[in-house]
Amino acid sequence: MSGPQCSCGAGAELREKILAEAPRLGPGDVFRFACHPGVSCYNRCCADVNIFLSPYDVLRMRKRLGMDSGEFLRKYTLLPVHKEMKTPAVLLRMNDDAAKTCPFVCEKGCSIYADRPWPCRMFPLGLAAQKDTPDGWQGERFYFLLKEEVCQGFHEAREWTVAQWLEDQKVDEYDRWGEPYKELTLHPFFEGGGVLPPEKLHMLYTACYDLDAFRRFVFESTLLERFEVDADFVEQMRYDDEELLRFAFLWLRFSLFGERTMMLKDGAIEAIKGKPAQGG
């Protein structure tokens, strides 16, 4: 069994300390916490933090702002690159000020609160799991409290169970969309030491995060001529980002790992053998 994996976004040293020492919480365990303008630290936690964004985080945030996905990614995200990276890691770009504040925080709080990303919804909870099989997180899952010194919310009287907090913060929908992305990033291909070439890594990034660019690829290339795709599904993903993201996950499993998540039309096998679809 491999070591625990942590979703809290902390640095490696702090992450290991949290996972080794923090009490493990289950759905029925109780903690005290409240965040509101009357707390002395209000908004102070929204600065100088690493917030990793999932594809669904970006989908919700850029729709809230009415922005093209490419424009949102250029303005509000960073894409760290290092030699051990196997899949894209998209970070929220903090403001270029002394405090490195979140670009969406204002005096009254989060300006995109209803569409804030998963890590912000979870706080003050962190999530960890044991990854013990090639096909994903199958080991123990547990929650823990991220008790930062600056946060005074833990001194408030309001009590929650873990399950109540997750329901109140509407985490379920984010988790539901996080699962297929997690299956991609934890695919047995990577577990076996596989490395994607740059063009396929770019394909993964584009299909998951830059949905407007991916939509152009889908509808302006020959892709839909080569695969059996339900006509209603095609029309849905023409306008619905969630349906397009659903298609992206299917397409990536086929194109990157050769899984039978899509069906070729008769006579199309030779057309794609040895090369990506036009525009890929």
Beta strands, then each sheet from edge to edge (+ up, - down):
strand 1: 4-6
strand 2: 30-32
strand 3: 52-53
strand 4: 77-78
strand 5: 90-92
strand 6: 105-106
strand 7: 109-110
strand 8: 125-130
strand 9: 141-145
strand 10: 159-161
strand 11: 227-228
strand 12: 263-264
sheet 1: 1+ 8- 9+
sheet 2: 2+ 10-
sheet 3: 3+ 5- 4+
sheet 4: 6+ 7-
sheet 5: 11+ 12-
end
